Amino acid sequence: MLKWCLGVDSSNYTTSVAGCSEALVPISIRTPFDVRPGERGVRQNDAVFLHTKELPSLVERLMEQYDCPPSAVAVSTAPRDVPGSYMPCFLAGVSVARSTAALLQVPLYSLSHQKGHVLAALLGCSRLDLLERAHFAYHVSGGTTELLRVVPSADGDLTIHCVGEGADLHAGQLIDRCGVRMGLKFPCGQALEQLSKEGALPAPSMRFPETTSLNLSGVENKFESLLKNHRREDMALWLLETLANALLALAKAGMRGHEELPLVLAGGVSSNRLICDRLARHFTVCTTDHAFAADNACGVALYGALKMKERL
């Protein structure tokens, strides 16, 4: 009977569970929050409630896909691998994961949401060989804009170092604020990408100095000014072109001297085709589709499966 690990992730906007077998084949079930039109997210106390409400049914649906209980449980417990990293929304996932592991008397493995993103991207782009090689990863989402140096550590795990980051707005925040301003429903990333395919640049996209501290608040101000006189389709393209320029500048600064290493793109924003293509002109980019890039528990479940096999 094939062993498998249950992974649980309760990020800020998506409730997600996944199973990953010893053969490293994932099954994922997730439910994004239904954010009301015009709003740009949910409060943390609402997020905890929504995760607590959704997790039991998601676990039940996942269990129907297997003919035996999980042999291990893994859960994301914090946003990032840094001291003091904390968000209340992860408490809902931890509660379910700890209770399940205790009831089944199986190992419980903990990791950060960010490490789960990196692992999901590696799984999605079929680059698990990078578990044993240093590489870079871009974690670009609604709550994080970070360029990461990922290095196999002495204990067989992965050590993550931030080498470049957003200093004010995150890339996903910028997309959602501008998208909601144009009447799109939160989260706006995929709708904005579709809109941009029908656009033409209404003005030159903004350029950025090569720096490891990226400022994006000025982009929002410029966007609001241009939006008054230009079509939504054109502004969507302008925004993505500008964001691609910004992320390229940050990558050039953070990867300087190590440009030959692979760059893995993780997080919902980094699955945008325009951004992927721009980065791929300069680096060896490893991309995956939105299902593995956006919030999901696949990387969390993979972490536990690898621990079971003593491969991580």
N, C-alpha and C positions, 0 to 999 in steps of 0.2 A: 504494500500500500504506500503510495507516494506521500511523503511528508510535505507540509506546507506551512507558511507563516502568515498570520493575520497582521496586516498593517493598518494603523488608524492615524488619520491626520485631521485635525479640526482647526484649519487656518481661519483667517479673518472673514473670508467670504464663501468658503466651500467646505461642506462636510464630506469626507472621503474615507472609504475603506478599500482595501485591496488584499488579495491573496497572492503569494508568490511561492511556487513549488520548488522542490529541490532541483528541478530542471530549469529553474529561473524563468518560468513562464508566468506572467502576471494576469490576474483578472481584477478589473477595477470597477467600482461603483461609486458614484459621487453625486452630490446634490448642491448646486450653487444656490446661494440665498436669492430670493426674489425681492430685489430692491425696487421700491416704488419709483415711478417716473419722476425725474427731476432731482432725485436724491443721489448722493455720491458715496454710498456705503451704509454701514450700520454701526451702532454703538457697541462697545464691548459687552455690556450686560445683555444686550439683545442677541449678540453672537453666541454667548454661552448658552442662552435659552434655546436658540435654534439648533445648535449642535446637539444639545441634550435631547431635544425632541426627535431629531432625525437619526441619530446613530443606531438605536436599537433595530429599526427596520432595515437599515443598510447592512448591518451585520447579519441579520436573518436572511436577507436576499443573497448575500455572499456565501453563507454557509450552505445554501441550496446547490451551489456549484461544485461542492466537494462531497466525497463519500466518507469523510472522517473529520474529526475536529482538528484544529490547527495544532502543530507540534511546538509552536512558539508564537509569541505576540510581540510586535514592535510598535512603538508610538513616538510621534514627535512631541517634545515637551516644551520647546522654546523656539523663538523665531530663528536665532543664529547661534553660532558656536563662540560666543563671547560672554564674559562674566556679566551678570545682571540682565541678560536678555530674557524678557518675560512679556507675555500677553495672556490675560485671563482666558481667552478663547481656547487655549490648549488644555485647560483643566478638564473640559468635557471629554476630550479624547483620552486623556490620562486616566480618568475615572473608569471609563469603559474598558480600557486595555488592562489596567491593573486588576480589575474585578474578574475579567475573563481569564487572565493568566493564573490568578490565585485559584479560581474554581477548577480549572483544568490541570493545575499543578505543572505548568510548563514554563520555560524561561521567558522573561520579559526583557526586551531590549529597548533602550531609549536613545534618541538622537535628536538633532535639531531639524526644524522644518527646512532650513537651508540645505543641510546635507541631504535630506530626502529629495529636494529638487535636483541637486547635482546627480544623485544616483538614478533618479527617474530619467533624466536626460541621457545619461550613459546607456541605460537600458534601451531607451527609445531609439538611439542612433547606433545601436549594436557596437558600442565601444567599451565593453567591460574590461578589455585589455588595459584601459587607462587606470583601472584600480591599482595597478602595479607600476604606474609611471606618473611622474610629475606632469601636470597640465594646468591650464587656466580654465576658469568657468565664469561666465557672465550670468549673474542672478539678477534679472531685470523684471520687476513685477510692480504691483500697486503699492507694496510696502517696502521694497528694497531695490536699490540700484547699486550693485557692488560688483567689482571685478575681483575675482578670487584666484589665489594661487593654491592649488590642491596638490598635496604631497602625501604619498604613502608613509605612514608613521611606523615606528619601531614595533608597536604592538599589533601591527597588521591592519589597523584602521586607516582612516583618511584624516589628515590634518589640514584645516582650511585657514588661510591667511588672507585678509582683505588688503588689496594693493591699490584700490581705487574705488571711489564712492561718490554718490550724490551728496551735495552739501546742503541742499534745501528741499526742493521738490523731488520726489522719485519719478522715474519715467512713466510708470503706470498711473500715478496721481495726475501727472500732466495730461496724459491721454484722456483720463476719465473726466477731469475738469473741463477740458476743451470739448470733449465729446458731448457731455451733458449740456454745455453751453449751446451746442448745435442741435440739441433736441434728441440725441441718441440716448438709449437706455443703458444704465450702468450694469455691468462693466462694459466699456465702450470699444475695447481693442479690436475685436473681430469686425464689428460693424464699421468702424473707422477705416480699417484696411479695405473692406469692400468698397466703401465710398471713394477712397483715394484712387481706385482703379479707373474711375470715370473723370478724374480731375486733371488739370494742367496747372503748373506752378503760377500763382498770381503775382509772385515776387520772389527774388532770390532767397533761397533758404539760408538760415543763420549759420555762421561758422564759429568754431570754438578753439581756444588755445589747447595745446596738448598738456593736460594737467590731470593729476590724480584726485582732484576735488572739483566736481562738476556742479555748476550752478544752472538751474533750469527755470527759475522764477521769471527771469526776463523774457523767456520764450512765451510764457502765458500772457504777459502784458502785450507783447508784439502780436500774438495771435488775436487777442480781443480787438486790437486796433484794426488789423487787416480784415477781420470777419465782417465788419460793418459794410464793406464795399465789395465783397467777393463771395462767390458761390461756396456752399458747404463742401462740394467735391474738391474744389481747388484748395480750400483751406486744409482739408484732410491730408492731401498730398503734401502740402507745404509743411504741415506739422510732422509727418513721418520722415520727410527728407531732412528736416532740421534735427529731429531726434537721432536719426542715423548718423548725421555729422557729429553730434555730441558724443554718442557712444563710441564712435571710431576714434575721436580725439582722446577720450579717456583710456581706451584700450592701447593706443599707441604709447601713451605715457606710462601706463601700469605694466606693460609687457616689454618695455624697452630693454634690450639686451637678451631677451628670451623669445624673440618673435617666432622662432622655429617650433615652439611648443604648441600642441593643439589647443584650440579655444572652444570649449563646450558651451553651448547656449542653453540656459535653463531659465524658467520663469515665463509667464504668459506673454509678456511683451517681446521677448527674444525670439518667439516663433514667427514674428511678423516677417514676411518674405522680403520686403524692401530692406529692412534692417539686416537680415541674414545675408542678403546679396552684397550689401555695402561692406560688411565686415569680411566677407569671403574674398574680396578683392585684395585684401592685405594680409590675411592670416589663414592658417589651416583650420577652418571652422567645422565643427561637428554639430549638426542641427537635427532636430526631431520635430514631429508634428505637434499640434496644439494639445493633443490628449496627454502627451508625456511632459510637455513644457509647462502647462498651466498647473494650478494647484491640484495635487493628486496624492494618493497614498502608495503609489507603485514603488517609489524609491524607498519608502519606509518599510514596506513588506520585503523588498529586495534585501535591505539591510539585515533583517532578521533571518532571511533564508540563507544569506551568505554567512552569517554568524553560526547558524546550524551546521553549515558545511565547513566551518572554520576556515573560510576563505577571506575574511575581512577582520 
